[in-house]
């Protein structure tokens, strides 16, 4: 991976974390938007579920999300968040 690729990936993950801070996860639309953005992020960056890189990135995203909304209709902890987020990837 080139340095440019890493910074693009980090920028995209940063956008997801910023989105998480501004999103309203009490609505299904907000949760689905985040999952769709996450799915696109994984496809852009060739991430496969349950690999080291995927796990590191989803944990980093969870860290940002859980500061805003750690309990919704879709998730109540990291495991349920992870399962929700990977639904379109498995």
LOFIRO-998250 format. One record per atom (N, C-alpha, C): residue in three letters; x, y, z. Coordinates in pm, whole numbers, padded with zeros to 5 digits, always signed. Layout:
ALAXYZ
...
//
This chain:
UNK+00084-00118+00000
UNK+00000+00000+00000
UNK+00089+00125+00000
UNK+00055+00220-00080
UNK+00132+00344-00089
UNK+00091+00439+00024
UNK+00178+00533+00058
UNK+00149+00633+00160
UNK+00020+00708+00128
UNK+00001+00742+00001
UNK-00120+00813-00040
UNK-00243+00730-00007
UNK-00237+00599-00035
UNK-00350+00511-00005
UNK-00382+00512+00143
UNK-00282+00510+00226
UNK-00303+00509+00371
UNK-00369+00639+00414
UNK-00323+00752+00364
UNK-00383+00878+00406
UNK-00526+00892+00353
UNK-00554+00842+00233
UNK-00691+00843+00181
UNK-00781+00758+00269
UNK-00733+00642+00307
UNK-00809+00551+00393
UNK-00834+00616+00529
UNK-00732+00678+00584
UNK-00748+00744+00714
UNK-00843+00862+00705
UNK-00838+00934+00595
UNK-00932+01045+00575
UNK-01075+00994+00569
UNK-01094+00885+00498
UNK-01229+00828+00486
UNK-01279+00777+00620
UNK-01193+00712+00697
UNK-01231+00667+00830
UNK-01258+00787+00920
UNK-01180+00891+00906
UNK-01204+01014+00982
UNK-01339+01074+00950
UNK-01379+01068+00823
UNK-01511+01117+00784
UNK-01620+01036+00853
UNK-01604+00904+00857
UNK-01702+00819+00924
UNK-01714+00853+01072
UNK-01601+00878+01136
UNK-01604+00914+01278
UNK-01668+01051+01297
UNK-01638+01146+01210
UNK-01702+01277+01217
UNK-01853+01266+01194
UNK-01892+01185+01096
UNK-02033+01162+01069
UNK-02102+01108+01194
UNK-02035+01016+01262
UNK-02091+00955+01384
UNK-02118+01058+01492
UNK-02034+01157+01500
UNK-02051+01262+01602
UNK-02170+01352+01571
UNK-02208+01362+01444
UNK-02316+01451+01403
UNK-02448+01379+01375
UNK-02442+01247+01360
UNK-02561+01171+01319
UNK-02661+01158+01434
UNK-02782+01129+01396
UNK-02890+01108+01493
UNK-02930+00961+01484
UNK-02875+00878+01573
UNK-02892+00735+01566
UNK-03022+00684+01628
UNK-03104+00774+01677
UNK-03235+00733+01727
UNK-03330+00699+01613
UNK-03293+00738+01492
UNK-03376+00707+01375
UNK-03310+00597+01293
UNK-03393+00518+01229
UNK-03342+00412+01143
UNK-03259+00469+01029
UNK-03300+00583+00977
UNK-03229+00646+00865
UNK-03084+00676+00905
UNK-03062+00732+01021
UNK-02927+00763+01066
UNK-02841+00639+01080
UNK-02897+00533+01134
UNK-02822+00408+01150
UNK-02791+00345+01014
UNK-02889+00349+00923
UNK-02868+00293+00789
UNK-02766+00374+00709
UNK-02766+00505+00727
UNK-02666+00588+00659
UNK-02526+00549+00703
UNK-02508+00532+00834
UNK-02376+00494+00884
UNK-02336+00357+00830
UNK-02428+00261+00831
UNK-02396+00127+00780
UNK-02361+00134+00631
UNK-02433+00213+00554
UNK-02405+00226+00411
UNK-02268+00290+00388
UNK-02237+00393+00465
UNK-02104+00456+00453
UNK-01994+00357+00491
UNK-02017+00279+00595
UNK-01920+00179+00639
UNK-01901+00073+00530
UNK-02009+00029+00471
UNK-02001-00071+00365
UNK-01919-00018+00248
UNK-01945+00105+00208
UNK-01867+00167+00100
UNK-01720+00178+00138
UNK-01694+00219+00261
UNK-01556+00229+00310
UNK-01485+00094+00297
UNK-01551-00011+00340
UNK-01490-00144+00334
UNK-01465-00187+00189
UNK-01560-00159+00101
UNK-01542-00194-00040
UNK-01431-00112-00104
UNK-01424+00017-00073
UNK-01318+00104-00128
UNK-01180+00056-00087
UNK-01172+00004+00036
UNK-01041-00029+00093
UNK-01012-00179+00099
UNK-01098-00259+00038
UNK-01075-00403+00031
UNK-01077-00472+00165
UNK-01156-00422+00258
UNK-01162-00483+00391
UNK-01259-00600+00391
UNK-01217-00707+00451
UNK-01302-00825+00465
UNK-01335-00844+00613
UNK-01460-00879+00640
UNK-01507-00897+00777
UNK-01420-00999+00850
UNK-01398-00972+00977
UNK-01324-01060+01068
UNK-01178-01080+01028
UNK-01119-00978+00969
UNK-00974-00977+00948
UNK-00916-00873+01042
UNK-00789-00875+01062
UNK-00726-00782+01155
UNK-00751-00636+01121
UNK-00735-00601+00995
UNK-00755-00461+00955
UNK-00900-00420+00974
UNK-00993-00506+00932
UNK-01136-00477+00951
UNK-01165-00457+01100
UNK-01119-00552+01181
UNK-01147-00545+01325
UNK-01091-00418+01388
UNK-00971-00379+01348
UNK-00913-00255+01402
UNK-00996-00134+01364
UNK-01039-00128+01238
UNK-01114-00012+01191
UNK-01254-00006+01250
UNK-01322-00120+01262
UNK-01457-00118+01320
UNK-01449-00083+01468
UNK-01344-00127+01535
UNK-01326-00091+01676
UNK-01299+00059+01691
UNK-01222+00115+01599
UNK-01196+00259+01601
UNK-01326+00337+01576
UNK-01408+00288+01483
UNK-01536+00353+01459
UNK-01628+00339+01580
UNK-01631+00222+01640
UNK-01714+00200+01759
UNK-01673+00298+01871
UNK-01547+00320+01885
UNK-01499+00414+01987
UNK-01562+00551+01968
UNK-01573+00596+01844
UNK-01635+00725+01815
UNK-01787+00718+01833
UNK-01849+00613+01781
UNK-01995+00599+01789
UNK-02041+00587+01934
UNK-01971+00507+02012
UNK-02016+00480+02149
UNK-02009+00604+02238
UNK-01930+00702+02199
UNK-01927+00826+02276
UNK-02054+00907+02255
UNK-02120+00883+02141
UNK-02242+00956+02106
UNK-02366+00873+02137
UNK-02366+00747+02094
UNK-02484+00663+02107
UNK-02443+00517+02115
UNK-02429+00466+02238
UNK-02385+00327+02253
UNK-02501+00229+02267
UNK-02625+00278+02260
UNK-02740+00191+02275
UNK-02854+00241+02187
UNK-02884+00165+02081
UNK-02992+00200+01988
UNK-03080+00077+01969
UNK-03175+00087+01880
UNK-03258-00029+01847
UNK-03175-00137+01777
UNK-03060-00100+01720
UNK-02977-00194+01645
UNK-02857-00247+01723
UNK-02807-00169+01817
UNK-02688-00213+01891
UNK-02694-00166+02035
UNK-02628-00246+02122
UNK-02621-00210+02264
UNK-02481-00232+02320
UNK-02392-00284+02237
UNK-02253-00305+02275
UNK-02171-00325+02148
UNK-02042-00346+02163
UNK-01958-00357+02044
UNK-01998-00474+01955
UNK-02026-00590+02014
UNK-02060-00707+01932
UNK-02185-00685+01847
UNK-02288-00628+01907
UNK-02411-00604+01830
UNK-02388-00494+01725
UNK-02305-00395+01757
UNK-02269-00291+01660
UNK-02195-00354+01542
UNK-02098-00437+01571
UNK-02019-00505+01468
UNK-02110-00589+01378
UNK-02201-00664+01438
UNK-02293-00747+01359
UNK-02384-00662+01271
UNK-02434-00552+01324
UNK-02517-00462+01246
UNK-02439-00404+01128
UNK-02319-00357+01154
UNK-02240-00288+01052
UNK-02194-00380+00940
UNK-02173-00507+00966
UNK-02120-00597+00862
UNK-02231-00667+00783
UNK-02357-00638+00810
UNK-02468-00712+00749
UNK-02462-00715+00596
UNK-02420-00607+00531
UNK-02417-00602+00385
UNK-02286-00657+00328
UNK-02195-00695+00416
UNK-02063-00740+00372
UNK-02047-00892+00380
UNK-02136-00959+00448
UNK-02124-01105+00465
UNK-02231-01177+00387
//
